[in-house]
Amino acid sequence: MKMNILTELAQIGNRRDPYGAISFPVYHSSTFAHPGFGQSTGFDYSRTGNPTRQALEDAMASLEEGTKGFAFSSGMGAITTILSLFSQGEHLLVTEDLYGGTYRILEEVFSRFGLQVTFVDSSDLDTIAKEIRPHTKAIFTETPTNPLMKIADLKGIASLCQKHGLLNIVDNTFLTPYLQKPLTLGADIVIHSGTKYLGGHNDVVAGLVVVQGEELAARFGRLQNSLGATLGPQDSWLIIRGLKTLALRMRAQEENALQIAQWLETHPLVTAVYYPGLKHHPGYATQLEQARGFGAMLSFRVKSPSLIPEILKSLKIISYAESLGGVESLITYPATQTHADIPHEVRTRLGVDDCLLRLSLGIEAAEDLIGDLEQALK
Ligand SMILES: *Cc1c(COP(=O)(O)O)cnc(C)c1O
């Protein structure tokens, strides 16, 4: 029975424990006894599979409407495993202003194994199409982008992928399956940093992947087991616990984001606000069509870089910290934190310059967050 996502989220892990546990137990066992020669309970060794991780992986597959889910020890563990699908000499098209760690692993690690990458503005389908080469194998899209919140047309990218036989990979960390389901728009692989909204409480590091199609699922499962960056049972349980309130958190956080985006737009020291939920945002219409909402991440630009240290020091509620998606609001300075590994001239060209700040709105009262920003901008 296909349920409303609210029901699905609240019920994760329920009705699958043999003793009737409502909260699915943490199976702290690295190995599992075989009932007889050549027999298995379905679990043999926890790198390969663990009941608590399995409960999470099944839930993710269902939430993203894909064939199979996979849980990893971090978002980067998930991305490493995805990139291992490719071979020397193959070429990928990747969103240009994306998570700094994804940029770093492509440029510093996979480049040494001969994986070629072109970074593209994924909000522009013509640019993407022009960069497709004979040995291009996949398009890896982050939308909204990080930190400039550009929106990619996921259906348009899916039709490019179909036409050229490319694997369609989408990083859905910023929106979660509550707001956007890339697999239903034609993607083959969805990846999440579960550290962010899925966990939602700034207390666990995790990665999640969902793939579409049995053949890809089998291939990807072998890679997950071979590379071994799998999520432990305790952390799997924390993500399950977090997911139960995903919809409630996401709604509250999104409401805060819109209010704060609107307030920032009126502030004399703020020169630009990037939030796809603002009607003048260039991706607004696309986002409205392909997703249920706009998320709770926004970036803004202040008049001068000299204001940044004072703002970051003066905030009393919003913490100056990396990461995003949790119930506590965080602010980052992409130039020196999340995007420090992107060369200065590339960053500046992309607009990730020294005046840009990124906000992850939590579930606090909007009036308190606005009050905090107001006093820090004074
Ligand atoms: C944080 C993040 C990652 C990396 O995930 P980790 O859990 O930190 O390894 C990947 N993509 C996006 C969009 C992220 O925000």
The ligand as a Tripos MOL2 file, in Angstrom:
@<TRIPOS>MOLECULE
LIG
   15    15     1     0     0
SMALL
NO_CHARGES

@<TRIPOS>ATOM
      1 C1         27.6250   17.7420    3.2280 C.3       1 LIG1
      2 C2         27.3790   17.4420    1.8140 C.ar      1 LIG1
      3 C3         28.0050   16.3540    1.1880 C.ar      1 LIG1
      4 C4         29.0130   15.4810    1.8920 C.3       1 LIG1
      5 O1         28.4280   14.7550    2.9280 O.3       1 LIG1
      6 P1         29.1930   14.3400    4.2850 P.3       1 LIG1
      7 O2         28.1160   13.6510    5.0490 O.co2     1 LIG1
      8 O3         29.6880   15.5920    4.9160 O.co2     1 LIG1
      9 O4         30.3110   13.4340    3.8910 O.co2     1 LIG1
     10 C5         27.6680   16.1140   -0.1350 C.ar      1 LIG1
     11 N1         26.7930   16.8870   -0.8050 N.ar      1 LIG1
     12 C6         26.1970   17.9420   -0.2210 C.ar      1 LIG1
     13 C7         25.2370   18.7680   -1.0060 C.3       1 LIG1
     14 C8         26.4670   18.2520    1.0980 C.ar      1 LIG1
     15 O5         25.8800   19.3230    1.6550 O.3       1 LIG1
@<TRIPOS>BOND
     1     1     2 1
     2     2     3 ar
     3     2    14 ar
     4     3     4 1
     5     3    10 ar
     6     4     5 1
     7     5     6 1
     8     6     7 2
     9     6     8 1
    10     6     9 1
    11    10    11 ar
    12    11    12 ar
    13    12    13 1
    14    12    14 ar
    15    14    15 1
@<TRIPOS>SUBSTRUCTURE
     1 LIG1         1 GROUP 0 **** ****
